[in-house]
Amino acid sequence: MVTNITNLGRSGLSDWLLQRASAIVLALYSLFLVGYLLFSPGLDYAAWSGLFAQTWMRIFSLLAFVSLAAHAWVGLWTVTTDYLKPTGIRVAAQSIIILAIFVFLVWGIQVLWGA
């Protein structure tokens, strides 16, 4: 049996489940934000800042950030393994993708939880 060390889960099934679970979290987060924007007629910086100052919203946003990172990695891993056949090019592309996703995740956490 061939195993690939660059996939996120241990099997295709776990990657598939992770992709679906992260999609549900992202859909719920998006629907919440759209609903909040639609039903907050006097939305200003203070109200928006107040929403993101609440711990539950920060945790929900953190869950969405982690879900976005996992969702992006599983999707891009699938694309690179399907279409980039030379091993060196595929590993280089996946390394760049991993680095970019990590940087964006850390940056999002810093914006969300920073001072």
One Martini backbone bead per residue (centre of mass of N, CA, C, O) as a GRO file, in nm:
protein
  115
    1MET     BB    1   0.096   0.036   0.023
    2VAL     BB    2   0.043   0.369  -0.048
    3THR     BB    3   0.177   0.658   0.105
    4ASN     BB    4   0.100   0.999   0.186
    5ILE     BB    5   0.252   1.262   0.369
    6THR     BB    6   0.075   1.525   0.249
    7ASN     BB    7  -0.172   1.447   0.373
    8LEU     BB    8  -0.397   1.513   0.628
    9GLY     BB    9  -0.499   1.246   0.639
   10ARG     BB   10  -0.499   0.889   0.641
   11SER     BB   11  -0.733   0.918   0.426
   12GLY     BB   12  -0.973   0.972   0.199
   13LEU     BB   13  -1.205   0.976   0.403
   14SER     BB   14  -1.092   1.190   0.600
   15ASP     BB   15  -1.066   1.412   0.389
   16TRP     BB   16  -1.363   1.417   0.309
   17LEU     BB   17  -1.475   1.484   0.590
   18LEU     BB   18  -1.313   1.744   0.630
   19GLN     BB   19  -1.430   1.891   0.387
   20ARG     BB   20  -1.728   1.883   0.482
   21ALA     BB   21  -1.701   2.009   0.764
   22SER     BB   22  -1.567   2.275   0.671
   23ALA     BB   23  -1.802   2.361   0.486
   24ILE     BB   24  -2.010   2.393   0.710
   25VAL     BB   25  -1.866   2.606   0.876
   26LEU     BB   26  -1.841   2.815   0.644
   27ALA     BB   27  -2.144   2.840   0.591
   28LEU     BB   28  -2.231   2.935   0.873
   29TYR     BB   29  -2.049   3.184   0.884
   30SER     BB   30  -2.156   3.323   0.632
   31LEU     BB   31  -2.454   3.336   0.714
   32PHE     BB   32  -2.411   3.502   0.965
   33LEU     BB   33  -2.278   3.751   0.833
   34VAL     BB   34  -2.506   3.816   0.638
   35GLY     BB   35  -2.726   3.844   0.852
   36TYR     BB   36  -2.590   4.069   1.014
   37LEU     BB   37  -2.579   4.274   0.780
   38LEU     BB   38  -2.891   4.276   0.716
   39PHE     BB   39  -2.984   4.315   1.049
   40SER     BB   40  -2.781   4.590   1.050
   41PRO     BB   41  -2.847   4.905   0.974
   42GLY     BB   42  -2.637   5.059   1.197
   43LEU     BB   43  -2.358   4.988   1.092
   44ASP     BB   44  -2.051   5.008   1.265
   45TYR     BB   45  -1.755   4.994   1.414
   46ALA     BB   46  -1.861   4.940   1.701
   47ALA     BB   47  -2.040   4.696   1.632
   48TRP     BB   48  -1.826   4.523   1.493
   49SER     BB   49  -1.627   4.524   1.732
   50GLY     BB   50  -1.827   4.406   1.937
   51LEU     BB   51  -1.862   4.135   1.804
   52PHE     BB   52  -1.538   4.062   1.803
   53ALA     BB   53  -1.513   4.085   2.130
   54GLN     BB   54  -1.648   3.829   2.152
   55THR     BB   55  -1.570   3.512   2.232
   56TRP     BB   56  -1.762   3.345   2.048
   57MET     BB   57  -1.670   3.490   1.784
   58ARG     BB   58  -1.372   3.418   1.799
   59ILE     BB   59  -1.415   3.112   1.796
   60PHE     BB   60  -1.576   3.099   1.533
   61SER     BB   61  -1.351   3.232   1.362
   62LEU     BB   62  -1.132   3.026   1.425
   63LEU     BB   63  -1.286   2.787   1.307
   64ALA     BB   64  -1.298   2.912   1.022
   65PHE     BB   65  -0.993   2.934   0.974
   66VAL     BB   66  -0.926   2.634   1.008
   67SER     BB   67  -1.126   2.537   0.794
   68LEU     BB   68  -0.999   2.689   0.559
   69ALA     BB   69  -0.721   2.556   0.573
   70ALA     BB   70  -0.816   2.262   0.540
   71HIS     BB   71  -0.979   2.297   0.280
   72ALA     BB   72  -0.750   2.405   0.106
   73TRP     BB   73  -0.553   2.170   0.138
   74VAL     BB   74  -0.723   1.938   0.030
   75GLY     BB   75  -0.783   2.064  -0.245
   76LEU     BB   76  -0.482   2.122  -0.333
   77TRP     BB   77  -0.378   1.838  -0.300
   78THR     BB   78  -0.559   1.712  -0.512
   79VAL     BB   79  -0.466   1.882  -0.752
   80THR     BB   80  -0.159   1.823  -0.738
   81THR     BB   81  -0.181   1.508  -0.754
   82ASP     BB   82  -0.338   1.508  -1.033
   83TYR     BB   83  -0.147   1.738  -1.215
   84LEU     BB   84   0.139   1.686  -1.065
   85LYS     BB   85   0.368   1.447  -1.150
   86PRO     BB   86   0.623   1.565  -1.072
   87THR     BB   87   0.760   1.542  -0.769
   88GLY     BB   88   0.919   1.810  -0.736
   89ILE     BB   89   0.692   2.002  -0.817
   90ARG     BB   90   0.478   1.904  -0.617
   91VAL     BB   91   0.640   1.958  -0.355
   92ALA     BB   92   0.689   2.256  -0.404
   93ALA     BB   93   0.394   2.342  -0.424
   94GLN     BB   94   0.306   2.228  -0.146
   95SER     BB   95   0.503   2.399   0.021
   96ILE     BB   96   0.393   2.674  -0.061
   97ILE     BB   97   0.103   2.622   0.033
   98ILE     BB   98   0.161   2.565   0.328
   99LEU     BB   99   0.294   2.836   0.389
  100ALA     BB  100   0.058   3.017   0.310
  101ILE     BB  101  -0.155   2.899   0.501
  102PHE     BB  102   0.003   2.950   0.760
  103VAL     BB  103   0.030   3.256   0.735
  104PHE     BB  104  -0.276   3.317   0.717
  105LEU     BB  105  -0.351   3.189   0.987
  106VAL     BB  106  -0.170   3.356   1.173
  107TRP     BB  107  -0.276   3.630   1.082
  108GLY     BB  108  -0.572   3.583   1.163
  109ILE     BB  109  -0.514   3.536   1.464
  110GLN     BB  110  -0.379   3.810   1.514
  111VAL     BB  111  -0.622   3.982   1.438
  112LEU     BB  112  -0.830   3.849   1.633
  113TRP     BB  113  -0.629   3.836   1.917
  114GLY     BB  114  -0.507   4.094   1.906
  115ALA     BB  115  -0.443   4.433   2.013
   0.00000   0.00000   0.00000
